[in-house]
Amino acid sequence: MKYLDKKIQKRIDDKLKLLNSFRPLPSSAVKKLREQFEVEMTYNSNAIEGNSLTLKETYLVINEGITIKGKPLKDHLEAKSHKEALEYLYSLVENGKNNTVSERFIRSLNQIVMQDIDKEWAGKYRNSGVVIGGADHKPPEALEIPRLMQNLIGWVGDNKKKMHPVELASIVHHKLVFIHPFFDGNGRTSRLTMNIVLMQSGFPLVIVLKNDRKRYYRSLSLADKGDYVPFVNFIARAVERTLDIYLKILMPSKKGKEEFISLSELAKDTKFTEKYLNLLARNGKLEAHKEGRNWLTSKDALRRYLESRERKRK
């Protein structure tokens, strides 16, 4: 069964192809983008789990080694450990490790993420039941974890060449967080595992934004019940956001380069309200990406949406 919306898939594939056409990319620009996305992902992934550091504070902690007054030591340690886990991912991709989704890899990720928070259980499967606060899902019993993890790795091997990378990465993320194999750090470990699948297929680092936390958890909850479509397409839009940002910065000239503007600015020159454009963006119908809390799109993206809608009517 295909879970990824065909229109979003085509946009993603076209944008990745365009990005690849510019390779080799300027090393200085790539380095700067990598640093930006490492800070962004560390901040957002930890913030989803309750870390209190702001984006700027996260940057200061992991790049400048500064201690933020009034913020818990645990939050500082989480930021540093997450940055280390990202460096581990990059090293695997750069060294051409193409079969990294294994129990050993997943446990290593959790070990790095949790090494300074819970030394006793970092990288080790839990030995008792757990409850996820505010969620309907009850994770499997501890005795089932080894078998379920083996099944997960087997599933990845069976589907790696059958599924689109975004579908594969999304479902791996869900299956892993559904098993909830560790006492802590399951969400961060799952988002990192999702990224290794995407990065091995040529995608840049993909971030689940803190501002999208409610939609993220809601679509994960639907996936718990077997409905993968909302979650896969939620992740797909996060993938497209990264590609948009990379293309915006790395395209070699302004020729053919789309100018991204806010929805309010676009609404001034169209018959659509900002609210309606926001709805189109959130549903993935209008090509758009978030920077902070704001959706950015382009006049060309709206034109493509209108042309697509007209063809569909005919």
Rosetta blueprint (number, residue, H / E / L):
1 M L
2 K L
3 Y L
4 L L
5 D L
6 K H
7 K H
8 I H
9 Q H
10 K H
11 R H
12 I H
13 D H
14 D H
15 K H
16 L H
17 K H
18 L H
19 L H
20 N H
21 S H
22 F L
23 R L
24 P L
25 L L
26 P L
27 S H
28 S H
29 A H
30 V H
31 K H
32 K H
33 L H
34 R H
35 E H
36 Q H
37 F H
38 E H
39 V H
40 E H
41 M H
42 T H
43 Y H
44 N H
45 S H
46 N H
47 A H
48 I H
49 E L
50 G L
51 N L
52 S L
53 L L
54 T L
55 L H
56 K H
57 E H
58 T H
59 Y H
60 L H
61 V H
62 I H
63 N H
64 E H
65 G L
66 I L
67 T L
68 I L
69 K L
70 G L
71 K L
72 P L
73 L H
74 K H
75 D H
76 H H
77 L H
78 E H
79 A H
80 K H
81 S H
82 H H
83 K H
84 E H
85 A H
86 L H
87 E H
88 Y H
89 L H
90 Y H
91 S H
92 L H
93 V H
94 E H
95 N L
96 G L
97 K L
98 N L
99 N L
100 T L
101 V L
102 S L
103 E H
104 R H
105 F H
106 I H
107 R H
108 S H
109 L H
110 N H
111 Q H
112 I H
113 V H
114 M H
115 Q L
116 D L
117 I L
118 D L
119 K L
120 E L
121 W L
122 A L
123 G L
124 K L
125 Y L
126 R L
127 N L
128 S L
129 G L
130 V L
131 V L
132 I L
133 G L
134 G L
135 A L
136 D L
137 H L
138 K L
139 P L
140 P L
141 E L
142 A H
143 L H
144 E H
145 I H
146 P H
147 R H
148 L H
149 M H
150 Q H
151 N H
152 L H
153 I H
154 G H
155 W H
156 V H
157 G H
158 D H
159 N H
160 K L
161 K L
162 K L
163 M L
164 H L
165 P H
166 V H
167 E H
168 L H
169 A H
170 S H
171 I H
172 V H
173 H H
174 H H
175 K H
176 L H
177 V H
178 F H
179 I H
180 H L
181 P L
182 F L
183 F L
184 D L
185 G L
186 N H
187 G H
188 R H
189 T H
190 S H
191 R H
192 L H
193 T H
194 M H
195 N H
196 I H
197 V H
198 L H
199 M H
200 Q L
201 S L
202 G L
203 F L
204 P L
205 L L
206 V L
207 I L
208 V L
209 L L
210 K H
211 N H
212 D H
213 R H
214 K H
215 R H
216 Y H
217 Y H
218 R H
219 S H
220 L H
221 S H
222 L H
223 A H
224 D H
225 K L
226 G L
227 D L
228 Y L
229 V H
230 P H
231 F H
232 V H
233 N H
234 F H
235 I H
236 A H
237 R H
238 A H
239 V H
240 E H
241 R H
242 T H
243 L H
244 D H
245 I H
246 Y H
247 L H
248 K H
249 I H
250 L H
251 M L
252 P L
253 S L
254 K L
255 K L
256 G L
257 K L
258 E L
259 E L
260 F L
261 I E
262 S E
263 L H
264 S H
265 E H
266 L H
267 A H
268 K H
269 D L
270 T L
271 K L
272 F L
273 T L
274 E H
275 K H
276 Y H
277 L H
278 N H
279 L H
280 L H
281 A H
282 R H
283 N L
284 G L
285 K L
286 L L
287 E L
288 A L
289 H E
290 K E
291 E E
292 G L
293 R L
294 N E
295 W E
296 L E
297 T E
298 S L
299 K H
300 D H
301 A H
302 L H
303 R H
304 R H
305 Y H
306 L H
307 E H
308 S H
309 R H
310 E H
311 R H
312 K H
313 R H
314 K L
